Amino acid sequence: MATPSTLSPLSFPASTFAKLSPGPYLLAHLQPAEQASPTRPSGRSPLDFRTPTIHTSSLTHSNGSAVVRLGATSVVCGIRAEVLRAQDIPHPYRPYTSLSNPSAASTEIEDLSLLIPNLELSTGSSPQNLPGNPPSTLAQSLTHRLHSLLHSTSLLSPSDLRITTKVTDPDTGEEEEVTKAYWALYIDTLLISHDGAVFDAAWLAILAALQGTILPKATWDADMERVVCDPRKSEGRRLRLQEMPVASSFGVFTTDSKIRGEEGKEWLLADTDAFEEGVCGETVTIVIGKEGEVRRVEKSGGCKVGRGGMGEVVREAQKRAVEWRGVVAGTRKG
């Protein structure tokens, strides 16, 4: 007589559980059954950031470059400097000096569009980025955010991007400095691998690349009426960053039930990875300046982070800013 076979309980690996029920899977880590501290699937605590690695000057044919890796997120940034002649500007532009009008001087770079950022997602960087598709909304929104942050934080001084020459006034016989051209910086960023916190990693790559950018020695040739650049790298000058703002992104995971109208618990997660971004309904990005001040706040998706929660976000972002500035400073060469 045959004995009935023993049925084994239904089980599947954790990766399958995460795909079938991502919310309960994350909740099982953040709210363990035993008296254990909350731990995310990656092994990090809720407010633990990933440590970035930075390699600069990797692209030999660019004026400045940086490769940033944040967990499994990888970003490459290359900076190409091109000359914009003043006579080619459609409307004559009179440069302002910081003494006569500081606020106008700070907008000169934006008025002339001397910083041109662009971000692209490489094929295979994420499952959603398939070959042959047009530029995604993510790439366009990230480019817009980077463009806005580049100008609102006043990273560069307009004088560092001017190419000037001294001209003698025929009436007074005095010499005055005249701007003949500008350096326009094309900031191309490529996302190789997407595992969350893309904006933070892209911004860090831009900062590191700008810090290592070397502009050729440029002079105005009056006879040829053109800018002449010295090909020797030793004669070039390094860009000076006036600021070192650091961006930190956070996600909010909640167990609220909109169907039942119940309020649940919420957890603030720092530096979310791609899996966590998919289940977090609210995101907050804080930009901290070099003095620890808040330079920018971006918030979307909900209202769980109130005044008290925002204070915690700012404190954690300030801690991260100090750490990241140390990492960027360690990449400085020459």
JOSUL-V911866 format. One record per residue. N is the residue number from 1. SS is DSSP state (@ for helix, = for strand, . for the rest). PHI is phi in degrees with one decimal (NA if undefined). OMEGA is omega as a letter, one per 20 degrees, with the letter a starting at -180 (* if undefined). Layout:
# JOSUL-V911866
N/SS/PHI/OMEGA ; N/SS/PHI/OMEGA
This chain:
# JOSUL-V911866
1/./NA/a ; 2/./-77.5/r ; 3/./-88.9/r ; 4/./-65.1/a ; 5/./-72.4/r ; 6/./-78.1/a ; 7/./-80.7/r ; 8/./-82.1/r ; 9/./-63.5/r ; 10/./-68.3/r ; 11/./-146.7/r ; 12/./-152.7/a ; 13/./-64.8/a ; 14/@/-62.7/a ; 15/@/-62.4/r ; 16/@/-69.9/r ; 17/@/-58.9/a ; 18/@/-65.3/a ; 19/@/-76.6/a ; 20/@/-74.5/a ; 21/./-137.3/a ; 22/@/-62.5/a ; 23/@/-63.0/r ; 24/@/-60.3/r ; 25/@/-64.6/r ; 26/@/-67.6/r ; 27/@/-62.8/r ; 28/@/-62.5/r ; 29/@/-83.2/a ; 30/@/-78.9/r ; 31/./-130.1/a ; 32/./-66.9/a ; 33/./-68.0/a ; 34/./-83.8/r ; 35/./-78.5/a ; 36/./-119.8/r ; 37/./-74.0/r ; 38/./-60.6/r ; 39/./-136.7/r ; 40/./-77.1/r ; 41/./-55.7/r ; 42/./-78.0/a ; 43/./94.7/r ; 44/./-85.5/r ; 45/./-75.6/a ; 46/./-54.9/a ; 47/./-106.3/a ; 48/./-92.9/r ; 49/./-96.1/r ; 50/./-81.3/a ; 51/./-86.6/a ; 52/./-81.7/r ; 53/=/-119.7/a ; 54/=/-129.1/r ; 55/=/-125.5/a ; 56/=/-108.1/r ; 57/./57.1/r ; 58/./-82.3/a ; 59/./-95.6/a ; 60/./-73.2/a ; 61/./-98.4/r ; 62/./-119.0/r ; 63/./-75.5/r ; 64/=/-164.6/a ; 65/=/-156.3/r ; 66/=/-157.4/r ; 67/=/-118.2/a ; 68/=/-118.7/r ; 69/=/-123.8/r ; 70/=/-125.1/a ; 71/./66.1/r ; 72/./-96.7/r ; 73/=/-85.9/a ; 74/=/-125.8/a ; 75/=/-134.8/r ; 76/=/-118.3/r ; 77/=/-125.9/r ; 78/=/-124.9/a ; 79/=/-117.5/r ; 80/=/-118.4/a ; 81/=/-98.4/r ; 82/=/-129.6/a ; 83/=/-88.1/r ; 84/=/-113.6/a ; 85/=/-72.1/a ; 86/@/-61.9/a ; 87/@/-72.6/r ; 88/@/-89.5/r ; 89/./-73.3/a ; 90/./-54.2/a ; 91/./-114.2/a ; 92/./-53.0/a ; 93/./-115.4/r ; 94/./-100.9/a ; 95/./-65.0/r ; 96/./-96.1/r ; 97/./-102.0/a ; 98/./-65.9/a ; 99/./-80.3/a ; 100/./-80.0/a ; 101/./-156.0/a ; 102/@/-60.8/a ; 103/@/-66.7/r ; 104/@/-70.4/r ; 105/@/-63.7/a ; 106/@/-69.9/a ; 107/./-96.3/a ; 108/@/-61.7/a ; 109/@/-63.3/r ; 110/@/-71.4/a ; 111/@/-61.3/a ; 112/./-96.1/a ; 113/./53.5/a ; 114/./-84.2/r ; 115/=/-115.4/a ; 116/=/-120.6/r ; 117/=/-84.5/r ; 118/=/-153.6/r ; 119/=/-123.2/r ; 120/=/-126.5/r ; 121/=/-101.4/a ; 122/./-72.0/r ; 123/./-61.6/a ; 124/./90.0/r ; 125/./-67.2/r ; 126/./-152.2/r ; 127/./-60.9/a ; 128/./-80.1/a ; 129/./-95.6/a ; 130/./-97.2/r ; 131/./-67.0/r ; 132/./88.1/r ; 133/./-83.7/r ; 134/./-68.4/r ; 135/./-54.1/a ; 136/./-76.9/r ; 137/@/-65.2/r ; 138/@/-63.4/r ; 139/@/-63.4/a ; 140/@/-68.2/r ; 141/@/-68.7/r ; 142/@/-65.8/r ; 143/@/-61.4/r ; 144/@/-63.9/r ; 145/@/-66.1/r ; 146/@/-65.6/r ; 147/@/-60.5/a ; 148/@/-65.2/a ; 149/@/-70.5/r ; 150/@/-58.6/a ; 151/@/-88.5/a ; 152/@/-73.1/a ; 153/./-94.4/r ; 154/./51.6/a ; 155/./-62.5/a ; 156/./-115.4/r ; 157/./-86.7/r ; 158/@/-57.3/a ; 159/@/-64.3/r ; 160/@/-73.0/a ; 161/@/-106.1/r ; 162/=/-90.5/r ; 163/=/-113.0/a ; 164/=/-117.6/r ; 165/=/-147.2/r ; 166/=/-94.2/a ; 167/=/-124.5/r ; 168/=/-88.8/r ; 169/./-72.7/a ; 170/./-64.8/a ; 171/./-83.2/a ; 172/./-96.0/a ; 173/./77.7/r ; 174/./-91.6/r ; 175/=/-90.2/r ; 176/=/-134.1/a ; 177/=/-89.7/a ; 178/=/-119.6/r ; 179/=/-82.4/a ; 180/=/-99.5/a ; 181/=/-161.8/r ; 182/=/-134.6/r ; 183/=/-90.6/r ; 184/=/-103.7/a ; 185/=/-105.2/r ; 186/=/-92.2/a ; 187/=/-105.7/a ; 188/=/-100.3/a ; 189/=/-119.5/a ; 190/=/-120.8/r ; 191/=/-88.1/a ; 192/=/-85.9/a ; 193/=/-140.0/a ; 194/./-107.9/r ; 195/./-135.3/r ; 196/./90.9/r ; 197/./52.2/a ; 198/@/-64.8/a ; 199/@/-62.7/r ; 200/@/-60.9/a ; 201/@/-68.0/r ; 202/@/-64.9/r ; 203/@/-66.2/r ; 204/@/-63.8/r ; 205/@/-64.1/r ; 206/@/-65.7/r ; 207/@/-60.1/a ; 208/@/-65.9/r ; 209/@/-69.0/r ; 210/@/-64.4/r ; 211/@/-63.2/a ; 212/./-96.6/a ; 213/./-74.0/r ; 214/=/-117.5/r ; 215/=/-92.9/r ; 216/./-62.4/r ; 217/./-69.4/a ; 218/=/-117.9/r ; 219/=/-130.6/r ; 220/=/-94.4/r ; 221/=/-93.5/a ; 222/./-67.6/a ; 223/./-68.9/a ; 224/./-89.0/a ; 225/./54.1/r ; 226/=/-153.4/r ; 227/=/-90.0/r ; 228/=/-113.0/a ; 229/=/-108.5/r ; 230/./-80.2/a ; 231/./-72.4/a ; 232/./-75.3/a ; 233/@/-66.1/a ; 234/@/-65.3/r ; 235/@/-87.9/a ; 236/./-75.8/r ; 237/=/-128.4/a ; 238/=/-84.1/r ; 239/./-66.5/r ; 240/./-109.3/r ; 241/./-87.4/r ; 242/./-76.6/a ; 243/./-135.7/r ; 244/./-138.2/a ; 245/./-73.3/a ; 246/=/-115.9/r ; 247/=/-96.9/r ; 248/=/-131.9/a ; 249/=/-109.5/a ; 250/=/-132.7/r ; 251/=/-123.0/r ; 252/=/-119.3/r ; 253/=/-103.6/a ; 254/=/-132.5/r ; 255/./-104.6/r ; 256/./-59.4/r ; 257/=/-116.0/r ; 258/./-70.4/a ; 259/./-70.7/a ; 260/./-86.1/a ; 261/./69.6/a ; 262/=/-102.6/r ; 263/./-96.6/a ; 264/./-114.1/r ; 265/./-90.7/r ; 266/=/-137.5/r ; 267/=/-127.3/r ; 268/=/-92.4/a ; 269/=/-114.3/r ; 270/=/-89.6/r ; 271/./53.5/a ; 272/./-67.5/r ; 273/./-88.2/a ; 274/@/-63.5/r ; 275/@/-64.0/a ; 276/@/-67.9/r ; 277/@/-61.9/a ; 278/@/-71.9/a ; 279/@/-112.8/r ; 280/./-88.6/a ; 281/./-86.5/a ; 282/=/-133.2/r ; 283/=/-130.0/r ; 284/=/-135.9/r ; 285/=/-122.2/a ; 286/=/-116.7/r ; 287/=/-111.0/a ; 288/=/-107.9/r ; 289/./-80.2/a ; 290/./-68.2/r ; 291/./-95.1/a ; 292/./86.5/a ; 293/./-83.1/r ; 294/=/-81.5/a ; 295/=/-97.4/a ; 296/=/-162.3/r ; 297/=/-132.6/r ; 298/=/-123.4/a ; 299/=/-140.7/a ; 300/=/-153.6/r ; 301/./96.4/a ; 302/./170.6/a ; 303/./-134.7/r ; 304/./-72.3/a ; 305/./-85.1/r ; 306/./-92.3/a ; 307/@/-65.7/r ; 308/@/-65.8/r ; 309/@/-66.0/r ; 310/@/-66.6/r ; 311/@/-62.0/r ; 312/@/-65.8/r ; 313/@/-61.4/a ; 314/@/-64.4/a ; 315/@/-63.1/r ; 316/@/-67.9/r ; 317/@/-66.0/r ; 318/@/-65.9/r ; 319/@/-63.7/a ; 320/@/-66.9/a ; 321/@/-60.4/r ; 322/@/-62.7/a ; 323/@/-65.6/a ; 324/@/-69.7/r ; 325/@/-64.4/r ; 326/@/-64.9/r ; 327/@/-66.8/r ; 328/@/-66.5/r ; 329/@/-63.3/r ; 330/./-71.4/r ; 331/./-91.9/a ; 332/./-65.8/r ; 333/./-123.0/r ; 334/./73.8/*
